[in-house]
């Protein structure tokens, strides 16, 4: 049994122009009672993006990726 205390159930990763899709997925999950972290709303403006991604990955139980050609290319 995993006893690691995660702050979030899901971190939603995306690239490019798919912010609206990521927000829609987050809204659905939140409506079902899950805790969700999304870069568009949960990362501080002017923050350190790589450190913020690392923190989100470490503190979230699951990773969902809004996959696109741009995501694959990055």
N, C-alpha and C positions, 0 to 999 in steps of 0.2 A: 504494500500500500504506500502510495506517495504522500509524504507528510510535509512536503515543501510548501511553505505559505506563499502563494502567489497573490500579488496585488490585483491582478486582472485575469479574467478568464481568456480573453482574446486580445491580440494585437493585430491590427489590420494594416498591412503594408501595401503600398501602391506607388505608381510612378506616373509622372506626366499629368495628363488631363483627366484622370480618373478619380479625382477627389470626390465628386458627387456620388459615384458608385460606392466608394469606401464609406461615405457618410450614410448612404442608404442601408448598407449591410450593417453598419454600427447601430443604426436606429432600430432595425429589426431585432438584433441581438439584445439591445438594451430593453426593448419592449418585452422580451421574454425573460428579463431579469438578470442577464449576464453583465458582468463588468467588462468594459471594452476600452482600449486605448487606440487612438487614431492620430497620426501625425498632424493633420490639419487643425485639430482643435486642442490637442493635448501636449504639443511641443511648444515651449515658450518662443516667442518671437525673438530673433537675434540669439537663439541658443546655439549649442554645439550639436549640429545635426547627427553626426556619427555617434557621439556620446549618448544622445537622446535615443537613437535607434538601439544601441547596445543595451541601455537601461530598459527600454520597452521589451526587448527580447528576453532579457533575464527575469523580468518581473511578470511576464505573461505565460500562462499555462499553454496556450495554443497560438499558432501563427496562421493567419489567413492572408493570402496574397491575391490582390486583384491583378491577375496576370494579363499582360498586354505585350505587344511587340516591343514597346519602349522599355518595359520591365526586363524582358529577355535580353535586350541589347545592352542594358546597363550592367 
